[in-house]
């Protein structure tokens, strides 16, 4: 039996991951950042599976966006290992997409957890 993780718990664990690395993380949006690196996360919703007219399973979906000026940053791999350690399924939305205006590489994941 596995305890269900809610958005609040996900937020706390994700914040701890980035805080340990001195990286600012924001919920839904960011303020203008002058530093090299920052992250944003936001909720995408809840998936519900019904069986015999009742809820059988439910999962939470979120998006995690990471921005850095560091080419070939190791943090995306560390973050994916973090997701794995918490049994969080993830899919890359974007990977090392360079934005010339912000001069940052953008990595993005859709994550899903129970």
Biopython code that builds the backbone (N, CA, C, O; Angstrom):
import numpy as np
from Bio.PDB.StructureBuilder import StructureBuilder

atoms = [
    (1, "UNK", "N", (0.841, -1.191, 0.000)),
    (1, "UNK", "CA", (0.000, 0.000, 0.000)),
    (1, "UNK", "C", (0.872, 1.234, 0.000)),
    (1, "UNK", "O", (1.789, 1.358, 0.811)),
    (2, "UNK", "N", (0.593, 2.120, -0.883)),
    (2, "UNK", "CA", (1.396, 3.326, -1.032)),
    (2, "UNK", "C", (0.556, 4.541, -0.668)),
    (2, "UNK", "O", (-0.590, 4.666, -1.100)),
    (3, "UNK", "N", (1.128, 5.427, 0.123)),
    (3, "UNK", "CA", (0.427, 6.655, 0.489)),
    (3, "UNK", "C", (0.304, 7.569, -0.726)),
    (3, "UNK", "O", (1.251, 7.718, -1.498)),
    (4, "UNK", "N", (-0.854, 8.173, -0.888)),
    (4, "UNK", "CA", (-1.118, 9.070, -2.010)),
    (4, "UNK", "C", (-0.400, 10.395, -1.789)),
    (4, "UNK", "O", (-0.445, 10.967, -0.700)),
    (5, "UNK", "N", (0.264, 10.874, -2.841)),
    (5, "UNK", "CA", (0.930, 12.169, -2.771)),
    (5, "UNK", "C", (-0.015, 13.217, -3.366)),
    (5, "UNK", "O", (-0.536, 13.036, -4.467)),
    (6, "UNK", "N", (-0.227, 14.279, -2.655)),
    (6, "UNK", "CA", (-1.060, 15.385, -3.135)),
    (6, "UNK", "C", (-0.151, 16.487, -3.674)),
    (6, "UNK", "O", (1.071, 16.428, -3.531)),
    (7, "UNK", "N", (-0.776, 17.503, -4.301)),
    (7, "UNK", "CA", (0.004, 18.603, -4.854)),
    (7, "UNK", "C", (0.842, 19.311, -3.786)),
    (7, "UNK", "O", (1.975, 19.715, -4.050)),
    (8, "UNK", "N", (0.288, 19.461, -2.586)),
    (8, "UNK", "CA", (1.025, 20.160, -1.525)),
    (8, "UNK", "C", (2.315, 19.410, -1.181)),
    (8, "UNK", "O", (3.371, 20.021, -1.012)),
    (9, "UNK", "N", (2.220, 18.089, -1.079)),
    (9, "UNK", "CA", (3.408, 17.281, -0.772)),
    (9, "UNK", "C", (4.408, 17.336, -1.931)),
    (9, "UNK", "O", (5.613, 17.452, -1.713)),
    (10, "UNK", "N", (3.898, 17.251, -3.160)),
    (10, "UNK", "CA", (4.768, 17.358, -4.334)),
    (10, "UNK", "C", (5.505, 18.690, -4.313)),
    (10, "UNK", "O", (6.712, 18.742, -4.546)),
    (11, "UNK", "N", (4.775, 19.769, -4.033)),
    (11, "UNK", "CA", (5.370, 21.107, -3.973)),
    (11, "UNK", "C", (6.500, 21.145, -2.938)),
    (11, "UNK", "O", (7.578, 21.674, -3.209)),
    (12, "UNK", "N", (6.246, 20.583, -1.758)),
    (12, "UNK", "CA", (7.249, 20.597, -0.692)),
    (12, "UNK", "C", (8.506, 19.827, -1.092)),
    (12, "UNK", "O", (9.623, 20.286, -0.851)),
    (13, "UNK", "N", (8.324, 18.667, -1.697)),
    (13, "UNK", "CA", (9.479, 17.850, -2.092)),
    (13, "UNK", "C", (10.256, 18.486, -3.238)),
    (13, "UNK", "O", (11.486, 18.466, -3.257)),
    (14, "UNK", "N", (9.517, 19.052, -4.198)),
    (14, "UNK", "CA", (10.168, 19.724, -5.319)),
    (14, "UNK", "C", (10.924, 20.960, -4.838)),
    (14, "UNK", "O", (12.046, 21.216, -5.275)),
    (15, "UNK", "N", (10.306, 21.722, -3.938)),
    (15, "UNK", "CA", (10.964, 22.910, -3.379)),
    (15, "UNK", "C", (12.239, 22.513, -2.640)),
    (15, "UNK", "O", (13.256, 23.197, -2.751)),
    (16, "UNK", "N", (12.193, 21.421, -1.892)),
    (16, "UNK", "CA", (13.390, 20.954, -1.173)),
    (16, "UNK", "C", (14.497, 20.584, -2.164)),
    (16, "UNK", "O", (15.663, 20.917, -1.950)),
    (17, "UNK", "N", (14.129, 19.896, -3.246)),
    (17, "UNK", "CA", (15.117, 19.514, -4.270)),
    (17, "UNK", "C", (15.846, 20.749, -4.808)),
    (17, "UNK", "O", (17.075, 20.766, -4.876)),
    (18, "UNK", "N", (15.091, 21.776, -5.188)),
    (18, "UNK", "CA", (15.715, 22.970, -5.760)),
    (18, "UNK", "C", (16.402, 23.835, -4.705)),
    (18, "UNK", "O", (17.453, 24.417, -4.974)),
    (19, "UNK", "N", (15.825, 23.924, -3.519)),
    (19, "UNK", "CA", (16.418, 24.727, -2.450)),
    (19, "UNK", "C", (17.784, 24.166, -2.040)),
    (19, "UNK", "O", (18.715, 24.926, -1.773)),
    (20, "UNK", "N", (17.902, 22.830, -1.990)),
    (20, "UNK", "CA", (19.186, 22.192, -1.664)),
    (20, "UNK", "C", (20.279, 22.595, -2.660)),
    (20, "UNK", "O", (21.468, 22.542, -2.346)),
    (21, "UNK", "N", (19.862, 22.993, -3.849)),
    (21, "UNK", "CA", (20.814, 23.378, -4.898)),
    (21, "UNK", "C", (20.857, 24.894, -5.095)),
    (21, "UNK", "O", (21.430, 25.387, -6.066)),
    (22, "UNK", "N", (20.246, 25.621, -4.168)),
    (22, "UNK", "CA", (20.195, 27.102, -4.191)),
    (22, "UNK", "C", (19.598, 27.642, -5.490)),
    (22, "UNK", "O", (20.066, 28.640, -6.038)),
    (23, "UNK", "N", (18.549, 26.958, -5.975)),
    (23, "UNK", "CA", (17.869, 27.371, -7.199)),
    (23, "UNK", "C", (16.466, 27.843, -6.829)),
    (23, "UNK", "O", (15.711, 27.092, -6.212)),
    (24, "UNK", "N", (16.102, 29.077, -7.194)),
    (24, "UNK", "CA", (14.755, 29.559, -6.909)),
    (24, "UNK", "C", (13.713, 28.749, -7.689)),
    (24, "UNK", "O", (13.918, 28.411, -8.854)),
    (25, "UNK", "N", (12.591, 28.445, -7.022)),
    (25, "UNK", "CA", (11.479, 27.766, -7.695)),
    (25, "UNK", "C", (10.206, 28.555, -7.421)),
    (25, "UNK", "O", (9.980, 29.042, -6.313)),
    (26, "UNK", "N", (9.382, 28.669, -8.456)),
    (26, "UNK", "CA", (8.155, 29.458, -8.378)),
    (26, "UNK", "C", (6.955, 28.597, -8.737)),
    (26, "UNK", "O", (7.077, 27.606, -9.457)),
    (27, "UNK", "N", (5.804, 28.987, -8.227)),
    (27, "UNK", "CA", (4.548, 28.304, -8.518)),
    (27, "UNK", "C", (3.756, 29.148, -9.516)),
    (27, "UNK", "O", (3.437, 30.304, -9.233)),
    (28, "UNK", "N", (3.444, 28.592, -10.655)),
    (28, "UNK", "CA", (2.647, 29.197, -11.735)),
    (28, "UNK", "C", (3.386, 30.204, -12.601)),
    (28, "UNK", "O", (3.164, 30.226, -13.812)),
    (29, "UNK", "N", (4.242, 31.026, -12.047)),
    (29, "UNK", "CA", (4.959, 32.023, -12.845)),
    (29, "UNK", "C", (6.220, 32.419, -12.100)),
    (29, "UNK", "O", (6.399, 32.073, -10.933)),
    (30, "UNK", "N", (7.085, 33.142, -12.779)),
    (30, "UNK", "CA", (8.291, 33.609, -12.099)),
    (30, "UNK", "C", (8.371, 35.122, -12.193)),
    (30, "UNK", "O", (7.805, 35.744, -13.092)),
    (31, "UNK", "N", (9.078, 35.683, -11.254)),
    (31, "UNK", "CA", (9.422, 37.094, -11.346)),
    (31, "UNK", "C", (10.677, 37.172, -12.212)),
    (31, "UNK", "O", (11.353, 36.161, -12.405)),
    (32, "UNK", "N", (10.992, 38.332, -12.728)),
    (32, "UNK", "CA", (12.173, 38.475, -13.580)),
    (32, "UNK", "C", (13.403, 37.964, -12.830)),
    (32, "UNK", "O", (13.663, 38.357, -11.692)),
    (33, "UNK", "N", (14.136, 37.100, -13.477)),
    (33, "UNK", "CA", (15.299, 36.472, -12.863)),
    (33, "UNK", "C", (16.582, 36.950, -13.524)),
    (33, "UNK", "O", (16.721, 36.911, -14.746)),
    (34, "UNK", "N", (17.517, 37.399, -12.697)),
    (34, "UNK", "CA", (18.826, 37.801, -13.198)),
    (34, "UNK", "C", (19.851, 36.676, -13.043)),
    (34, "UNK", "O", (20.889, 36.674, -13.703)),
    (35, "UNK", "N", (19.546, 35.725, -12.163)),
    (35, "UNK", "CA", (20.473, 34.625, -11.931)),
    (35, "UNK", "C", (20.520, 33.668, -13.112)),
    (35, "UNK", "O", (19.742, 33.786, -14.058)),
    (36, "UNK", "N", (21.440, 32.726, -13.041)),
    (36, "UNK", "CA", (21.621, 31.770, -14.128)),
    (36, "UNK", "C", (20.466, 30.796, -14.258)),
    (36, "UNK", "O", (20.104, 30.407, -15.369)),
    (37, "UNK", "N", (19.881, 30.396, -13.129)),
    (37, "UNK", "CA", (19.011, 29.238, -13.117)),
    (37, "UNK", "C", (17.780, 29.478, -12.250)),
    (37, "UNK", "O", (17.872, 30.109, -11.197)),
    (38, "UNK", "N", (16.627, 28.975, -12.693)),
    (38, "UNK", "CA", (15.408, 28.995, -11.881)),
    (38, "UNK", "C", (14.439, 27.952, -12.418)),
    (38, "UNK", "O", (14.632, 27.412, -13.508)),
    (39, "UNK", "N", (13.393, 27.674, -11.640)),
    (39, "UNK", "CA", (12.406, 26.668, -12.036)),
    (39, "UNK", "C", (10.996, 27.186, -11.733)),
    (39, "UNK", "O", (10.799, 28.043, -10.873)),
    (40, "UNK", "N", (10.039, 26.644, -12.459)),
    (40, "UNK", "CA", (8.623, 26.952, -12.265)),
    (40, "UNK", "C", (7.863, 25.626, -12.279)),
    (40, "UNK", "O", (8.207, 24.722, -13.041)),
    (41, "UNK", "N", (6.848, 25.507, -11.454)),
    (41, "UNK", "CA", (5.977, 24.334, -11.528)),
    (41, "UNK", "C", (4.535, 24.804, -11.435)),
    (41, "UNK", "O", (4.248, 25.853, -10.859)),
    (42, "UNK", "N", (3.637, 24.022, -12.001)),
    (42, "UNK", "CA", (2.210, 24.325, -11.899)),
    (42, "UNK", "C", (1.389, 23.052, -12.101)),
    (42, "UNK", "O", (1.825, 22.100, -12.748)),
    (43, "UNK", "N", (0.203, 23.070, -11.533)),
    (43, "UNK", "CA", (-0.708, 21.944, -11.623)),
    (43, "UNK", "C", (-1.340, 21.890, -13.013)),
    (43, "UNK", "O", (-1.669, 22.921, -13.599)),
    (44, "UNK", "N", (-1.501, 20.681, -13.523)),
    (44, "UNK", "CA", (-2.215, 20.476, -14.785)),
    (44, "UNK", "C", (-3.596, 19.868, -14.555)),
    (44, "UNK", "O", (-4.468, 19.953, -15.420)),
    (45, "UNK", "N", (-3.792, 19.254, -13.388)),
    (45, "UNK", "CA", (-5.101, 18.688, -13.093)),
    (45, "UNK", "C", (-5.002, 17.301, -12.491)),
    (45, "UNK", "O", (-3.932, 16.833, -12.099)),
    (46, "UNK", "N", (-6.165, 16.661, -12.432)),
    (46, "UNK", "CA", (-6.282, 15.344, -11.824)),
    (46, "UNK", "C", (-6.866, 14.386, -12.853)),
    (46, "UNK", "O", (-7.839, 14.716, -13.532)),
    (47, "UNK", "N", (-6.279, 13.206, -12.969)),
    (47, "UNK", "CA", (-6.833, 12.127, -13.788)),
    (47, "UNK", "C", (-7.559, 11.168, -12.863)),
    (47, "UNK", "O", (-7.031, 10.773, -11.824)),
    (48, "UNK", "N", (-8.762, 10.799, -13.243)),
    (48, "UNK", "CA", (-9.550, 9.886, -12.417)),
    (48, "UNK", "C", (-9.982, 8.709, -13.278)),
    (48, "UNK", "O", (-10.439, 8.882, -14.408)),
    (49, "UNK", "N", (-9.831, 7.512, -12.727)),
    (49, "UNK", "CA", (-10.261, 6.295, -13.399)),
    (49, "UNK", "C", (-11.376, 5.671, -12.580)),
    (49, "UNK", "O", (-11.194, 5.360, -11.403)),
    (50, "UNK", "N", (-12.530, 5.490, -13.206)),
    (50, "UNK", "CA", (-13.672, 4.868, -12.533)),
    (50, "UNK", "C", (-13.816, 3.420, -12.981)),
    (50, "UNK", "O", (-13.518, 3.066, -14.121)),
    (51, "UNK", "N", (-14.275, 2.606, -12.063)),
    (51, "UNK", "CA", (-14.587, 1.204, -12.351)),
    (51, "UNK", "C", (-15.862, 0.848, -11.590)),
    (51, "UNK", "O", (-15.984, 1.130, -10.399)),
    (52, "UNK", "N", (-16.789, 0.238, -12.276)),
    (52, "UNK", "CA", (-18.084, -0.119, -11.678)),
    (52, "UNK", "C", (-18.757, 1.087, -11.038)),
    (52, "UNK", "O", (-19.384, 0.975, -9.984)),
    (53, "UNK", "N", (-18.623, 2.237, -11.683)),
    (53, "UNK", "CA", (-19.296, 3.442, -11.218)),
    (53, "UNK", "C", (-18.659, 4.130, -10.023)),
    (53, "UNK", "O", (-19.234, 5.066, -9.467)),
    (54, "UNK", "N", (-17.484, 3.680, -9.625)),
    (54, "UNK", "CA", (-16.801, 4.295, -8.481)),
    (54, "UNK", "C", (-15.356, 4.606, -8.843)),
    (54, "UNK", "O", (-14.781, 4.011, -9.754)),
    (55, "UNK", "N", (-14.784, 5.558, -8.103)),
    (55, "UNK", "CA", (-13.382, 5.910, -8.339)),
    (55, "UNK", "C", (-12.489, 4.725, -7.990)),
    (55, "UNK", "O", (-12.519, 4.218, -6.869)),
    (56, "UNK", "N", (-11.692, 4.292, -8.969)),
    (56, "UNK", "CA", (-10.759, 3.190, -8.743)),
    (56, "UNK", "C", (-9.355, 3.719, -8.491)),
    (56, "UNK", "O", (-8.643, 3.217, -7.622)),
    (57, "UNK", "N", (-8.961, 4.733, -9.253)),
    (57, "UNK", "CA", (-7.638, 5.335, -9.107)),
    (57, "UNK", "C", (-7.717, 6.808, -9.442)),
    (57, "UNK", "O", (-8.627, 7.267, -10.131)),
    (58, "UNK", "N", (-6.729, 7.539, -8.929)),
    (58, "UNK", "CA", (-6.641, 8.964, -9.229)),
    (58, "UNK", "C", (-5.175, 9.351, -9.254)),
    (58, "UNK", "O", (-4.397, 8.932, -8.396)),
    (59, "UNK", "N", (-4.802, 10.153, -10.242)),
    (59, "UNK", "CA", (-3.424, 10.627, -10.292)),
    (59, "UNK", "C", (-3.423, 12.141, -10.466)),
    (59, "UNK", "O", (-4.366, 12.727, -10.998)),
    (60, "UNK", "N", (-2.351, 12.749, -10.006)),
    (60, "UNK", "CA", (-2.156, 14.190, -10.105)),
    (60, "UNK", "C", (-1.184, 14.455, -11.255)),
    (60, "UNK", "O", (-0.218, 13.716, -11.444)),
    (61, "UNK", "N", (-1.448, 15.517, -12.021)),
    (61, "UNK", "CA", (-0.567, 15.886, -13.125)),
    (61, "UNK", "C", (-0.055, 17.302, -12.912)),
    (61, "UNK", "O", (-0.798, 18.190, -12.495)),
    (62, "UNK", "N", (1.227, 17.499, -13.207)),
    (62, "UNK", "CA", (1.843, 18.820, -13.044)),
    (62, "UNK", "C", (2.880, 19.020, -14.143)),
    (62, "UNK", "O", (3.253, 18.088, -14.855)),
    (63, "UNK", "N", (3.329, 20.253, -14.255)),
    (63, "UNK", "CA", (4.391, 20.598, -15.189)),
    (63, "UNK", "C", (5.538, 21.217, -14.400)),
    (63, "UNK", "O", (5.318, 22.030, -13.502)),
    (64, "UNK", "N", (6.750, 20.832, -14.738)),
    (64, "UNK", "CA", (7.954, 21.391, -14.116)),
    (64, "UNK", "C", (8.810, 21.962, -15.244)),
    (64, "UNK", "O", (9.150, 21.257, -16.195)),
    (65, "UNK", "N", (9.152, 23.236, -15.132)),
    (65, "UNK", "CA", (9.947, 23.927, -16.139)),
    (65, "UNK", "C", (11.247, 24.403, -15.485)),
    (65, "UNK", "O", (11.228, 24.966, -14.390)),
    (66, "UNK", "N", (12.361, 24.174, -16.158)),
    (66, "UNK", "CA", (13.678, 24.522, -15.629)),
    (66, "UNK", "C", (14.408, 25.364, -16.666)),
    (66, "UNK", "O", (14.450, 25.013, -17.845)),
    (67, "UNK", "N", (14.982, 26.477, -16.218)),
    (67, "UNK", "CA", (15.673, 27.413, -17.107)),
    (67, "UNK", "C", (17.086, 27.650, -16.578)),
    (67, "UNK", "O", (17.277, 27.888, -15.385)),
    (68, "UNK", "N", (18.072, 27.582, -17.471)),
    (68, "UNK", "CA", (19.451, 27.763, -17.039)),
    (68, "UNK", "C", (20.295, 28.365, -18.154)),
    (68, "UNK", "O", (20.021, 28.163, -19.337)),
    (69, "UNK", "N", (21.308, 29.094, -17.765)),
    (69, "UNK", "CA", (22.280, 29.624, -18.724)),
    (69, "UNK", "C", (23.432, 28.646, -18.922)),
    (69, "UNK", "O", (24.327, 28.885, -19.733)),
    (70, "UNK", "N", (23.403, 27.555, -18.183)),
    (70, "UNK", "CA", (24.488, 26.570, -18.230)),
    (70, "UNK", "C", (24.216, 25.549, -19.336)),
    (70, "UNK", "O", (23.247, 24.793, -19.276)),
    (71, "UNK", "N", (25.086, 25.542, -20.341)),
    (71, "UNK", "CA", (24.957, 24.554, -21.394)),
    (71, "UNK", "C", (25.359, 23.185, -20.834)),
    (71, "UNK", "O", (26.331, 23.080, -20.086)),
    (72, "UNK", "N", (24.631, 22.168, -21.187)),
    (72, "UNK", "CA", (24.855, 20.803, -20.707)),
    (72, "UNK", "C", (24.777, 20.694, -19.192)),
    (72, "UNK", "O", (25.588, 20.008, -18.569)),
    (73, "UNK", "N", (23.806, 21.369, -18.606)),
    (73, "UNK", "CA", (23.580, 21.280, -17.164)),
    (73, "UNK", "C", (23.284, 19.834, -16.764)),
    (73, "UNK", "O", (22.614, 19.100, -17.490)),
    (74, "UNK", "N", (23.791, 19.443, -15.605)),
    (74, "UNK", "CA", (23.535, 18.100, -15.096)),
    (74, "UNK", "C", (22.224, 18.031, -14.317)),
    (74, "UNK", "O", (21.755, 16.945, -13.978)),
    (75, "UNK", "N", (21.639, 19.182, -14.038)),
    (75, "UNK", "CA", (20.436, 19.195, -13.220)),
    (75, "UNK", "C", (19.261, 18.441, -13.846)),
    (75, "UNK", "O", (18.541, 17.776, -13.101)),
    (76, "UNK", "N", (19.013, 18.494, -15.155)),
    (76, "UNK", "CA", (17.897, 17.704, -15.694)),
    (76, "UNK", "C", (17.987, 16.213, -15.361)),
    (76, "UNK", "O", (16.978, 15.585, -15.041)),
    (77, "UNK", "N", (19.188, 15.651, -15.438)),
    (77, "UNK", "CA", (19.347, 14.241, -15.076)),
    (77, "UNK", "C", (19.115, 14.027, -13.589)),
    (77, "UNK", "O", (18.514, 13.028, -13.194)),
    (78, "UNK", "N", (19.585, 14.955, -12.759)),
    (78, "UNK", "CA", (19.349, 14.857, -11.315)),
    (78, "UNK", "C", (17.858, 14.936, -11.011)),
    (78, "UNK", "O", (17.354, 14.205, -10.158)),
    (79, "UNK", "N", (17.154, 15.825, -11.710)),
    (79, "UNK", "CA", (15.716, 15.971, -11.492)),
    (79, "UNK", "C", (14.971, 14.709, -11.921)),
    (79, "UNK", "O", (14.032, 14.289, -11.245)),
    (80, "UNK", "N", (15.372, 14.109, -13.020)),
    (80, "UNK", "CA", (14.734, 12.867, -13.461)),
    (80, "UNK", "C", (15.001, 11.731, -12.465)),
    (80, "UNK", "O", (14.126, 10.895, -12.240)),
    (81, "UNK", "N", (16.183, 11.692, -11.875)),
    (81, "UNK", "CA", (16.471, 10.703, -10.822)),
    (81, "UNK", "C", (15.603, 10.960, -9.595)),
    (81, "UNK", "O", (15.132, 10.025, -8.948)),
    (82, "UNK", "N", (15.400, 12.235, -9.285)),
    (82, "UNK", "CA", (14.510, 12.619, -8.184)),
    (82, "UNK", "C", (13.091, 12.124, -8.462)),
    (82, "UNK", "O", (12.450, 11.554, -7.579)),
    (83, "UNK", "N", (12.595, 12.339, -9.684)),
    (83, "UNK", "CA", (11.267, 11.836, -10.048)),
    (83, "UNK", "C", (11.214, 10.319, -9.883)),
    (83, "UNK", "O", (10.259, 9.784, -9.320)),
    (84, "UNK", "N", (12.236, 9.635, -10.373)),
    (84, "UNK", "CA", (12.287, 8.174, -10.264)),
    (84, "UNK", "C", (12.241, 7.722, -8.806)),
    (84, "UNK", "O", (11.563, 6.749, -8.478)),
    (85, "UNK", "N", (12.956, 8.422, -7.940)),
    (85, "UNK", "CA", (13.016, 8.022, -6.524)),
    (85, "UNK", "C", (11.654, 8.140, -5.832)),
    (85, "UNK", "O", (11.405, 7.477, -4.826)),
    (86, "UNK", "N", (10.787, 8.980, -6.371)),
    (86, "UNK", "CA", (9.445, 9.163, -5.793)),
    (86, "UNK", "C", (8.360, 8.456, -6.607)),
    (86, "UNK", "O", (7.170, 8.683, -6.387)),
    (87, "UNK", "N", (8.768, 7.605, -7.542)),
    (87, "UNK", "CA", (7.824, 6.906, -8.429)),
    (87, "UNK", "C", (6.912, 7.877, -9.170)),
    (87, "UNK", "O", (5.712, 7.640, -9.312)),
    (88, "UNK", "N", (7.501, 8.971, -9.640)),
    (88, "UNK", "CA", (6.769, 9.960, -10.425)),
    (88, "UNK", "C", (7.053, 9.699, -11.902)),
    (88, "UNK", "O", (8.204, 9.723, -12.337)),
    (89, "UNK", "N", (5.999, 9.452, -12.657)),
    (89, "UNK", "CA", (6.149, 9.268, -14.098)),
    (89, "UNK", "C", (6.382, 10.633, -14.727)),
    (89, "UNK", "O", (5.808, 11.631, -14.291)),
    (90, "UNK", "N", (7.222, 10.677, -15.749)),
    (90, "UNK", "CA", (7.484, 11.963, -16.402)),
    (90, "UNK", "C", (7.674, 11.779, -17.901)),
    (90, "UNK", "O", (8.035, 10.708, -18.387)),
    (91, "UNK", "N", (7.415, 12.864, -18.604)),
    (91, "UNK", "CA", (7.592, 12.921, -20.047)),
    (91, "UNK", "C", (8.223, 14.270, -20.369)),
    (91, "UNK", "O", (7.782, 15.301, -19.862)),
    (92, "UNK", "N", (9.244, 14.267, -21.204)),
    (92, "UNK", "CA", (9.873, 15.531, -21.596)),
    (92, "UNK", "C", (8.954, 16.309, -22.522)),
    (92, "UNK", "O", (8.480, 15.788, -23.532)),
    (93, "UNK", "N", (8.709, 17.568, -22.163)),
    (93, "UNK", "CA", (7.966, 18.475, -23.040)),
    (93, "UNK", "C", (8.947, 19.198, -23.959)),
    (93, "UNK", "O", (8.698, 19.373, -25.152)),
    (94, "UNK", "N", (10.034, 19.601, -23.387)),
    (94, "UNK", "CA", (11.084, 20.286, -24.151)),
    (94, "UNK", "C", (12.417, 19.943, -23.500)),
    (94, "UNK", "O", (12.491, 19.749, -22.287)),
    (95, "UNK", "N", (13.469, 19.871, -24.310)),
    (95, "UNK", "CA", (14.758, 19.457, -23.772)),
    (95, "UNK", "C", (15.863, 20.298, -24.387)),
    (95, "UNK", "O", (16.125, 20.210, -25.587)),
    (96, "UNK", "N", (16.504, 21.106, -23.570)),
    (96, "UNK", "CA", (17.640, 21.947, -23.972)),
    (96, "UNK", "C", (17.285, 22.874, -25.125)),
    (96, "UNK", "O", (18.082, 23.070, -26.044)),
    (97, "UNK", "N", (16.096, 23.439, -25.072)),
    (97, "UNK", "CA", (15.659, 24.402, -26.080)),
    (97, "UNK", "C", (16.225, 25.770, -25.703)),
    (97, "UNK", "O", (15.877, 26.311, -24.653)),
    (98, "UNK", "N", (17.088, 26.332, -26.537)),
    (98, "UNK", "CA", (17.741, 27.597, -26.219)),
    (98, "UNK", "C", (16.887, 28.769, -26.667)),
    (98, "UNK", "O", (16.457, 28.830, -27.818)),
    (99, "UNK", "N", (16.641, 29.708, -25.745)),
    (99, "UNK", "CA", (15.878, 30.917, -26.037)),
    (99, "UNK", "C", (16.866, 32.074, -26.165)),
    (99, "UNK", "O", (17.550, 32.418, -25.201)),
    (100, "UNK", "N", (16.939, 32.671, -27.350)),
    (100, "UNK", "CA", (17.911, 33.736, -27.584)),
    (100, "UNK", "C", (17.589, 35.002, -26.795)),
    (100, "UNK", "O", (18.501, 35.730, -26.405)),
    (101, "UNK", "N", (16.299, 35.279, -26.553)),
    (101, "UNK", "CA", (15.934, 36.490, -25.800)),
    (101, "UNK", "C", (16.409, 36.418, -24.354)),
    (101, "UNK", "O", (16.963, 37.384, -23.829)),
    (102, "UNK", "N", (16.193, 35.277, -23.714)),
    (102, "UNK", "CA", (16.575, 35.145, -22.303)),
    (102, "UNK", "C", (17.978, 34.576, -22.134)),
    (102, "UNK", "O", (18.541, 34.609, -21.040)),
    (103, "UNK", "N", (18.540, 34.053, -23.224)),
    (103, "UNK", "CA", (19.851, 33.401, -23.202)),
    (103, "UNK", "C", (19.892, 32.255, -22.192)),
    (103, "UNK", "O", (20.880, 32.063, -21.483)),
    (104, "UNK", "N", (18.788, 31.498, -22.147)),
    (104, "UNK", "CA", (18.692, 30.355, -21.246)),
    (104, "UNK", "C", (18.254, 29.111, -22.010)),
    (104, "UNK", "O", (17.541, 29.188, -23.011)),
    (105, "UNK", "N", (18.697, 27.976, -21.512)),
    (105, "UNK", "CA", (18.215, 26.689, -22.009)),
    (105, "UNK", "C", (16.968, 26.335, -21.208)),
    (105, "UNK", "O", (16.911, 26.544, -19.997)),
    (106, "UNK", "N", (15.982, 25.800, -21.898)),
    (106, "UNK", "CA", (14.699, 25.472, -21.273)),
    (106, "UNK", "C", (14.484, 23.962, -21.329)),
    (106, "UNK", "O", (14.587, 23.336, -22.384)),
    (107, "UNK", "N", (14.182, 23.400, -20.162)),
    (107, "UNK", "CA", (13.832, 21.988, -20.041)),
    (107, "UNK", "C", (12.436, 21.933, -19.425)),
    (107, "UNK", "O", (12.133, 22.701, -18.512)),
    (108, "UNK", "N", (11.598, 21.045, -19.908)),
    (108, "UNK", "CA", (10.257, 20.942, -19.346)),
    (108, "UNK", "C", (9.792, 19.502, -19.263)),
    (108, "UNK", "O", (10.091, 18.687, -20.135)),
    (109, "UNK", "N", (9.054, 19.196, -18.200)),
    (109, "UNK", "CA", (8.513, 17.855, -17.982)),
    (109, "UNK", "C", (7.042, 17.935, -17.605)),
    (109, "UNK", "O", (6.631, 18.823, -16.858)),
    (110, "UNK", "N", (6.265, 17.016, -18.117)),
    (110, "UNK", "CA", (4.937, 16.750, -17.585)),
    (110, "UNK", "C", (5.133, 15.569, -16.642)),
    (110, "UNK", "O", (5.728, 14.558, -17.016)),
    (111, "UNK", "N", (4.632, 15.701, -15.428)),
    (111, "UNK", "CA", (4.792, 14.623, -14.451)),
    (111, "UNK", "C", (3.418, 14.155, -13.979)),
    (111, "UNK", "O", (2.438, 14.899, -14.015)),
    (112, "UNK", "N", (3.380, 12.906, -13.537)),
    (112, "UNK", "CA", (2.127, 12.344, -13.034)),
    (112, "UNK", "C", (2.457, 11.428, -11.860)),
    (112, "UNK", "O", (3.392, 10.629, -11.915)),
    (113, "UNK", "N", (1.675, 11.563, -10.807)),
    (113, "UNK", "CA", (1.927, 10.763, -9.604)),
    (113, "UNK", "C", (0.632, 10.418, -8.905)),
    (113, "UNK", "O", (-0.389, 11.086, -9.068)),
    (114, "UNK", "N", (0.702, 9.350, -8.118)),
    (114, "UNK", "CA", (-0.455, 8.885, -7.346)),
    (114, "UNK", "C", (-0.251, 9.241, -5.893)),
    (114, "UNK", "O", (-1.106, 8.943, -5.059)),
]
sb = StructureBuilder()
sb.init_structure("model")
sb.init_model(0)
sb.init_chain("A")
sb.init_seg("    ")
for serial, (resi, resn, name, xyz) in enumerate(atoms, 1):
    if name == "N":
        sb.init_residue(resn, " ", resi, " ")
    sb.init_atom(name, np.array(xyz, "f"), 0.0, 1.0, " ", f" {name:<3s}", serial, name[0])
structure = sb.get_structure()
